[in-house]
Amino acid sequence: MIYHVGLSKQGQTLIIEACKCIDYLSCELYDYMGKRETTKKQLKVNRYEILKMMQRQKPDVYGSLKYAIVD
């Protein structure tokens, strides 16, 4: 399935948003990851790998986060 994936944060948590329509993503995204062929289950399984990747890429934005969820 194709999802639009975006990242936001709340407190110490990375929020991975996945929607079929880009219009349903939050307007408070820090990063839009584009269209991805994935499932929400795959995103949930890989959420901490996504967090680690983003901490390496943008430590000033994501470096202090400890948790990750899929919304």
FIMAR-748071 format. One record per residue: residue number from 1; x, y, z of N, C-alpha, C, O in turn; residue in one letter. Coordinates in pm, 1 decimal, padded with zeros to 6 digits. Example, Ala and Ser with C-alpha at 12.3 -4.5 7.8 and 13.67 -1.06 7.14 Angstrom:
<atoms>
+-----+----------+----------+----------+----------+----------+----------+----------+----------+----------+----------+----------+----------+------+
: seq :     n_px :     n_py :     n_pz :    ca_px :    ca_py :    ca_pz :     c_px :     c_py :     c_pz :     o_px :     o_py :     o_pz : type :
+-----+----------+----------+----------+----------+----------+----------+----------+----------+----------+----------+----------+----------+------+
:   1 :  01319.0 : -00569.0 :  00780.0 :  01230.0 : -00450.0 :  00780.0 :  01320.0 : -00330.0 :  00780.0 :  01423.6 : -00331.9 :  00846.5 :    A :
:   2 :  01285.0 : -00225.0 :  00708.0 :  01367.0 : -00106.0 :  00714.0 :  01290.0 :  00003.0 :  00787.0 :  01340.9 :  00113.8 :  00803.9 :    S :
+-----+----------+----------+----------+----------+----------+----------+----------+----------+----------+----------+----------+----------+------+
</atoms>
This chain:
<atoms>
+-----+----------+----------+----------+----------+----------+----------+----------+----------+----------+----------+----------+----------+------+
: seq :     n_px :     n_py :     n_pz :    ca_px :    ca_py :    ca_pz :     c_px :     c_py :     c_pz :     o_px :     o_py :     o_pz : type :
+-----+----------+----------+----------+----------+----------+----------+----------+----------+----------+----------+----------+----------+------+
:   1 :  00084.2 : -00117.6 :  00000.0 :  00000.0 :  00000.0 :  00000.0 :  00088.9 :  00124.1 :  00000.0 :  00196.3 :  00124.1 :  00060.2 :    M :
:   2 :  00045.0 :  00227.2 : -00065.9 :  00119.6 :  00352.7 : -00074.1 :  00067.8 :  00449.1 :  00032.6 : -00051.7 :  00477.3 :  00040.7 :    I :
:   3 :  00161.2 :  00498.7 :  00114.0 :  00128.4 :  00596.6 :  00217.4 :  00216.2 :  00719.6 :  00201.8 :  00331.1 :  00710.1 :  00158.5 :    Y :
:   4 :  00162.1 :  00833.8 :  00236.9 :  00241.5 :  00954.9 :  00254.1 :  00290.0 :  00949.9 :  00398.9 :  00210.4 :  00931.8 :  00491.0 :    H :
:   5 :  00420.5 :  00966.1 :  00418.2 :  00477.9 :  00952.3 :  00551.9 :  00538.9 :  01085.8 :  00594.7 :  00613.9 :  01148.9 :  00520.1 :    V :
:   6 :  00505.2 :  01126.0 :  00714.6 :  00558.7 :  01248.7 :  00771.2 :  00599.9 :  01227.8 :  00915.0 :  00552.3 :  01135.9 :  00981.7 :    G :
:   7 :  00689.2 :  01314.0 :  00962.8 :  00741.6 :  01302.3 :  01098.7 :  00714.3 :  01429.6 :  01177.3 :  00735.1 :  01540.8 :  01128.9 :    L :
:   8 :  00668.0 :  01410.3 :  01297.9 :  00652.5 :  01521.8 :  01390.8 :  00698.9 :  01473.5 :  01527.2 :  00737.9 :  01357.8 :  01543.0 :    S :
:   9 :  00694.7 :  01560.5 :  01623.4 :  00735.2 :  01518.6 :  01757.3 :  00647.5 :  01585.5 :  01860.7 :  00592.8 :  01693.8 :  01840.3 :    K :
:  10 :  00636.6 :  01515.4 :  01973.8 :  00559.4 :  01567.1 :  02086.1 :  00632.9 :  01523.0 :  02211.6 :  00644.4 :  01403.5 :  02238.5 :    Q :
:  11 :  00682.0 :  01618.1 :  02287.6 :  00761.4 :  01584.5 :  02405.2 :  00886.4 :  01507.3 :  02365.5 :  00967.5 :  01556.6 :  02287.1 :    G :
:  12 :  00902.4 :  01388.6 :  02418.0 :  01018.9 :  01305.1 :  02387.5 :  00985.6 :  01195.5 :  02286.5 :  01057.2 :  01095.8 :  02277.3 :    Q :
:  13 :  00877.5 :  01213.6 :  02211.0 :  00828.6 :  01109.2 :  02121.8 :  00829.2 :  01153.5 :  01976.0 :  00780.9 :  01261.7 :  01942.6 :    T :
:  14 :  00884.8 :  01068.1 :  01889.3 :  00874.6 :  01085.5 :  01745.6 :  00740.5 :  01028.3 :  01702.0 :  00706.4 :  00915.3 :  01736.8 :    L :
:  15 :  00665.4 :  01105.6 :  01626.7 :  00537.6 :  01059.8 :  01575.2 :  00551.9 :  01039.9 :  01425.0 :  00578.2 :  01134.2 :  01350.4 :    I :
:  16 :  00534.2 :  00915.3 :  01382.2 :  00542.4 :  00879.7 :  01241.8 :  00399.9 :  00873.4 :  01189.4 :  00322.5 :  00786.1 :  01228.6 :    I :
:  17 :  00365.8 :  00965.2 :  01101.7 :  00231.2 :  00970.8 :  01045.7 :  00231.1 :  00904.4 :  00908.7 :  00320.6 :  00927.5 :  00827.4 :    E :
:  18 :  00130.4 :  00822.1 :  00884.1 :  00115.5 :  00756.3 :  00754.6 : -00029.5 :  00767.7 :  00710.8 : -00119.7 :  00717.7 :  00777.9 :    A :
:  19 : -00051.4 :  00834.7 :  00596.6 : -00186.7 :  00856.4 :  00545.4 : -00190.9 :  00825.7 :  00396.5 : -00092.7 :  00844.3 :  00324.6 :    C :
:  20 : -00305.9 :  00778.4 :  00352.3 : -00322.6 :  00749.8 :  00209.3 : -00332.9 :  00878.2 :  00127.6 : -00295.3 :  00880.9 :  00010.4 :    K :
:  21 : -00383.4 :  00983.4 :  00189.0 : -00398.6 :  01112.2 :  00121.7 : -00311.1 :  01215.1 :  00193.3 : -00318.5 :  01228.5 :  00315.4 :    C :
:  22 : -00230.4 :  01285.9 :  00119.7 : -00138.3 :  01383.4 :  00178.3 : -00212.9 :  01490.8 :  00257.9 : -00157.6 :  01547.2 :  00352.3 :    I :
:  23 : -00336.0 :  01518.7 :  00221.1 : -00414.6 :  01622.3 :  00289.5 : -00444.6 :  01588.6 :  00435.0 : -00478.8 :  01677.2 :  00513.4 :    D :
:  24 : -00432.2 :  01461.3 :  00471.8 : -00463.2 :  01420.3 :  00608.6 : -00341.2 :  01420.4 :  00700.8 : -00354.5 :  01392.3 :  00819.9 :    Y :
:  25 : -00223.9 :  01451.3 :  00648.2 : -00106.7 :  01464.2 :  00734.1 : -00118.2 :  01591.9 :  00816.4 : -00180.0 :  01689.5 :  00773.9 :    L :
:  26 : -00058.4 :  01589.6 :  00933.5 : -00059.8 :  01705.7 :  01021.7 :  00008.2 :  01825.0 :  00954.6 :  00101.2 :  01808.2 :  00875.8 :    S :
:  27 : -00037.8 :  01942.2 :  00985.6 :  00025.9 :  02063.3 :  00932.5 :  00149.7 :  02099.7 :  01013.5 :  00220.6 :  02193.8 :  00978.0 :    C :
:  28 :  00176.9 :  02027.2 :  01121.4 :  00291.5 :  02055.6 :  01207.3 :  00405.8 :  01956.5 :  01187.3 :  00477.8 :  01926.1 :  01282.4 :    E :
:  29 :  00423.7 :  01906.2 :  01066.5 :  00531.5 :  01811.3 :  01037.4 :  00667.1 :  01879.8 :  01043.2 :  00680.9 :  01996.0 :  01004.9 :    L :
:  30 :  00765.9 :  01807.4 :  01091.1 :  00904.1 :  01853.6 :  01083.2 :  00966.2 :  01808.1 :  00951.5 :  01046.0 :  01879.9 :  00891.3 :    Y :
:  31 :  00928.4 :  01687.1 :  00907.2 :  00980.5 :  01633.5 :  00781.8 :  00873.5 :  01553.0 :  00710.5 :  00800.2 :  01475.6 :  00771.9 :    D :
:  32 :  00865.9 :  01573.1 :  00578.3 :  00780.3 :  01491.9 :  00492.5 :  00871.0 :  01393.0 :  00422.6 :  00965.7 :  01433.0 :  00354.9 :    Y :
:  33 :  00843.8 :  01264.8 :  00437.9 :  00931.1 :  01159.9 :  00384.0 :  00887.3 :  01113.0 :  00245.7 :  00953.0 :  01028.1 :  00185.5 :    M :
:  34 :  00778.6 :  01166.6 :  00195.6 :  00731.9 :  01131.7 :  00062.4 :  00638.0 :  01012.7 :  00061.9 :  00593.7 :  00964.8 :  00166.2 :    G :
:  35 :  00609.2 :  00966.4 : -00059.4 :  00525.4 :  00848.4 : -00076.5 :  00611.8 :  00725.2 : -00054.2 :  00723.6 :  00716.5 : -00104.8 :    K :
:  36 :  00559.3 :  00631.1 :  00021.3 :  00632.5 :  00508.2 :  00051.5 :  00540.2 :  00388.8 :  00033.5 :  00422.9 :  00393.0 :  00070.9 :    R :
:  37 :  00594.3 :  00282.9 : -00023.9 :  00520.2 :  00157.6 : -00029.6 :  00552.0 :  00081.7 :  00098.2 :  00661.2 :  00027.0 :  00113.6 :    E :
:  38 :  00456.8 :  00079.0 :  00188.7 :  00477.3 :  00019.9 :  00320.3 :  00341.9 : -00011.2 :  00381.8 :  00237.5 :  00012.2 :  00321.0 :    T :
:  39 :  00345.3 : -00063.4 :  00501.0 :  00224.0 : -00082.2 :  00579.8 :  00246.8 : -00017.4 :  00715.6 :  00360.6 :  00007.9 :  00755.1 :    T :
:  40 :  00138.0 :  00009.2 :  00786.2 :  00154.0 :  00065.6 :  00920.1 :  00220.9 : -00036.3 :  01012.3 :  00294.1 :  00001.0 :  01104.0 :    K :
:  41 :  00195.9 : -00163.4 :  00988.2 :  00259.9 : -00267.5 :  01068.6 :  00411.5 : -00263.6 :  01049.3 :  00486.0 : -00273.9 :  01146.9 :    K :
:  42 :  00458.4 : -00249.0 :  00925.0 :  00602.4 : -00238.9 :  00898.7 :  00661.7 : -00116.0 :  00965.7 :  00771.0 : -00121.9 :  01022.1 :    Q :
:  43 :  00589.7 : -00004.9 :  00959.5 :  00638.4 :  00116.4 :  01024.2 :  00649.3 :  00097.5 :  01174.9 :  00745.9 :  00142.5 :  01236.5 :    L :
:  44 :  00550.2 :  00030.8 :  01234.7 :  00554.7 :  00006.0 :  01379.2 :  00673.1 : -00081.2 :  01417.3 :  00740.2 : -00055.8 :  01517.3 :    K :
:  45 :  00698.8 : -00184.6 :  01337.0 :  00811.8 : -00273.6 :  01364.5 :  00943.7 : -00197.1 :  01354.2 :  01035.7 : -00221.9 :  01432.1 :    V :
:  46 :  00953.5 : -00104.8 :  01259.4 :  01078.4 : -00033.2 :  01231.8 :  01084.8 :  00105.7 :  01293.4 :  01174.1 :  00183.1 :  01259.2 :    N :
:  47 :  00993.0 :  00139.6 :  01383.1 :  00985.5 :  00277.5 :  01433.4 :  01112.6 :  00323.2 :  01503.8 :  01150.4 :  00439.7 :  01491.1 :    R :
:  48 :  01178.9 :  00235.9 :  01576.9 :  01300.6 :  00278.7 :  01647.0 :  01420.1 :  00288.7 :  01551.4 :  01512.6 :  00365.8 :  01577.3 :    Y :
:  49 :  01419.8 :  00213.0 :  01442.4 :  01522.9 :  00231.0 :  01339.9 :  01504.1 :  00365.0 :  01269.2 :  01601.1 :  00433.4 :  01236.6 :    E :
:  50 :  01378.5 :  00401.5 :  01246.0 :  01348.7 :  00532.2 :  01185.6 :  01394.2 :  00643.3 :  01279.6 :  01453.3 :  00741.9 :  01235.4 :    I :
:  51 :  01367.1 :  00627.8 :  01408.4 :  01411.9 :  00727.0 :  01507.1 :  01563.7 :  00740.0 :  01505.0 :  01615.4 :  00851.7 :  01502.7 :    L :
:  52 :  01635.6 :  00629.3 :  01505.8 :  01782.6 :  00633.9 :  01503.8 :  01834.7 :  00700.4 :  01376.2 :  01929.7 :  00778.5 :  01380.8 :    K :
:  53 :  01772.5 :  00669.1 :  01262.8 :  01813.6 :  00728.8 :  01135.6 :  01796.4 :  00880.5 :  01139.5 :  01884.5 :  00954.7 :  01096.0 :    M :
:  54 :  01682.3 :  00926.1 :  01191.8 :  01657.0 :  01069.6 :  01195.9 :  01745.9 :  01138.8 :  01299.0 :  01782.2 :  01255.0 :  01280.3 :    M :
:  55 :  01781.3 :  01070.3 :  01406.9 :  01874.5 :  01127.7 :  01504.6 :  02012.4 :  01147.3 :  01443.2 :  02082.2 :  01243.1 :  01476.6 :    Q :
:  56 :  02052.1 :  01057.3 :  01353.8 :  02181.0 :  01073.4 :  01283.7 :  02174.5 :  01186.6 :  01181.6 :  02268.3 :  01265.3 :  01169.2 :    R :
:  57 :  02062.7 :  01194.4 :  01108.3 :  02049.2 :  01294.6 :  01002.7 :  02026.6 :  01435.4 :  01056.9 :  02081.9 :  01531.9 :  01004.1 :    Q :
:  58 :  01946.7 :  01447.3 :  01160.3 :  01912.4 :  01578.8 :  01215.0 :  01917.6 :  01574.5 :  01368.0 :  01813.6 :  01577.8 :  01433.8 :    K :
:  59 :  02037.4 :  01567.1 :  01423.9 :  02047.9 :  01554.7 :  01569.7 :  01992.5 :  01674.8 :  01645.2 :  01946.3 :  01660.3 :  01758.4 :    P :
:  60 :  01996.2 :  01793.2 :  01584.5 :  01943.6 :  01911.3 :  01652.8 :  01790.9 :  01906.6 :  01666.0 :  01735.7 :  01967.5 :  01757.6 :    D :
:  61 :  01722.5 :  01835.9 :  01576.7 :  01576.6 :  01825.6 :  01580.7 :  01531.2 :  01702.3 :  01658.9 :  01440.2 :  01710.3 :  01741.4 :    V :
:  62 :  01595.7 :  01587.5 :  01632.1 :  01547.2 :  01460.3 :  01685.7 :  01637.8 :  01398.9 :  01793.3 :  01604.4 :  01294.1 :  01848.5 :    Y :
:  63 :  01749.8 :  01461.2 :  01823.5 :  01847.9 :  01401.6 :  01911.7 :  01800.0 :  01372.3 :  02052.4 :  01848.5 :  01277.3 :  02114.0 :    G :
:  64 :  01707.9 :  01448.8 :  02105.3 :  01664.7 :  01429.7 :  02243.7 :  01545.8 :  01333.8 :  02258.8 :  01500.5 :  01308.9 :  02370.5 :    S :
:  65 :  01495.7 :  01280.9 :  02148.5 :  01378.7 :  01194.4 :  02155.5 :  01414.6 :  01054.1 :  02202.9 :  01521.8 :  01002.3 :  02171.5 :    L :
:  66 :  01324.0 :  00993.4 :  02278.8 :  01347.9 :  00859.0 :  02334.1 :  01249.7 :  00754.9 :  02282.7 :  01279.5 :  00635.4 :  02284.5 :    K :
:  67 :  01133.7 :  00798.5 :  02237.1 :  01027.4 :  00707.1 :  02200.1 :  00981.1 :  00733.7 :  02056.3 :  01007.3 :  00839.8 :  01999.6 :    Y :
:  68 :  00911.9 :  00634.7 :  01999.0 :  00857.6 :  00650.7 :  01863.4 :  00725.5 :  00576.2 :  01855.7 :  00712.2 :  00464.4 :  01905.4 :    A :
:  69 :  00627.2 :  00640.9 :  01792.1 :  00497.5 :  00578.5 :  01770.1 :  00455.5 :  00600.5 :  01624.7 :  00506.2 :  00689.6 :  01556.6 :    I :
:  70 :  00362.4 :  00517.9 :  01579.2 :  00305.5 :  00533.3 :  01445.5 :  00161.0 :  00575.0 :  01463.9 :  00085.1 :  00512.1 :  01537.7 :    V :
:  71 :  00124.6 :  00681.8 :  01395.9 : -00011.6 :  00734.8 :  01405.9 : -00082.6 :  00717.4 :  01273.5 : -00198.9 :  00755.6 :  01260.4 :    D :
+-----+----------+----------+----------+----------+----------+----------+----------+----------+----------+----------+----------+----------+------+
</atoms>
